[in-house]
Amino acid sequence: MPGAFKKEISNLLGQNDDEILKFKAQSTEADRQAAIDAAQNLIRKLQTPQESTINIAYSPAQFLCVRIGIDLDVFNTLASKSGSVSVEEVAAAKKADPILVERVLRVLVCMRYINEDGAKLYSANEMTRHMTHPHSEATIKFVWLGMPTFAKIPEFLQKTKFKNPEGLTSGPFNYAENLSDSLWEWFGSDPERLNICNTFMEAKDRLGPSWLVWFPVKERLVDGFDASHGDKLLVDMAGGRGHDTEAFHKKFPERPGGLVVEDLPHVIEDIQDLDPSIERLTFDLFEKQPIEGARIYYIKFVLHDWSDSDCRKILSNLAPAMKKGYSKLIIEEMILEDTDCAMLQATRDWVMMAFCNSMERTKGHWQSLLRSAGFKVVKFWPPPGDGQGIIEAELE
């Protein structure tokens, strides 16, 4: 081992130890992410360039086996047993060929998604049980729906001479699927796809701690409620089946003012379990906001679905409903750093291109976009980790 390489490894080991000790002492989300980063830096240094190339080239097979594992009911089968399960028992759940099932299980063992207890014997671990949750299953199924688009993006970019794509129906998704409809119409046209989409939107909360935990909601927002401006405390724009509004209700049961969840008719109709005190309202982002004078207009993981020009239309439809100096626009989104961007955020940017022909945005981009629609950023609130942050904004 060359001396310079040995020194680099020694330094990385020291950094790894330091970050682990910090995490053990304080156990914060930021410390946990720092420990992961340190461990990954060590792994990257130990791997040869050839290994890194092969690992990334073969990585789609891992996603594939998790997706097939869901169809084979692997995770539920193993999680329902207290001991080891034979490959034949796993295969029996779907009357599948044990040889095929073993090939899937082999990859899942390497990924640590299941345990291998011996030859052709398997059992559940923490990751196995995590994969039995509907949110986990929906996350895999949702992103899998985009795989045909991912495969076509290089071809699409060559045809468009590598221009950054824009437009709701002129991006890689429509090109790959040969569709003229928008993504949202495509999801809405099929009940199974719609359920996957809505459940996935709920699952995205799991990217990090809820903003209700780390953002000073009471001090910055709730305490400033004034009924003379309107009787609504929070309007959840394009809020899906209301999971975020429900969480707000549970966090502040004695709050002043009402809560409203807005979305398209087929989404509102799909709401199956929501506290009756929360108002449901059918609403299109590209129409005028009907509720005036609310304290909080909350919009989560929505603007990243749209181009800058479409975002300006959405924000322009909202602005007249807001009371200047009182109403707050709370945007919960990824806020990309200009340098040293986290992998989760960087890769999510490409997922947005694949599905929505849109993008994640940096602080500077957010400021420019909001300013162009008549808003100003009061403060960027970074998350305790790599998840989504909060942009606190108001009318300029």
Secondary structure as UniProt FT lines:
FT   HELIX           3..26
FT   HELIX           29..46
FT   HELIX           49..58
FT   HELIX           60..71
FT   TURN            72..73
FT   HELIX           74..79
FT   STRAND          85..86
FT   HELIX           87..92
FT   TURN            93..95
FT   HELIX           98..110
FT   TURN            111..112
FT   STRAND          115..118
FT   TURN            119..120
FT   STRAND          121..123
FT   HELIX           126..130
FT   TURN            131..132
FT   HELIX           134..145
FT   HELIX           147..159
FT   TURN            160..162
FT   TURN            168..169
FT   HELIX           172..177
FT   HELIX           183..188
FT   HELIX           191..203
FT   HELIX           204..207
FT   HELIX           211..214
FT   HELIX           217..220
FT   HELIX           222..224
FT   TURN            227..229
FT   STRAND          232..236
FT   TURN            237..238
FT   TURN            240..241
FT   HELIX           243..251
FT   TURN            253..254
FT   STRAND          258..263
FT   HELIX           265..268
FT   TURN            269..270
FT   TURN            276..277
FT   STRAND          279..282
FT   TURN            285..286
FT   STRAND          296..300
FT   HELIX           303..305
FT   HELIX           308..318
FT   HELIX           319..321
FT   TURN            324..326
FT   STRAND          328..333
FT   STRAND          335..336
FT   HELIX           343..356
FT   STRAND          361..362
FT   HELIX           363..372
FT   TURN            373..374
FT   STRAND          375..381
FT   STRAND          389..395
//
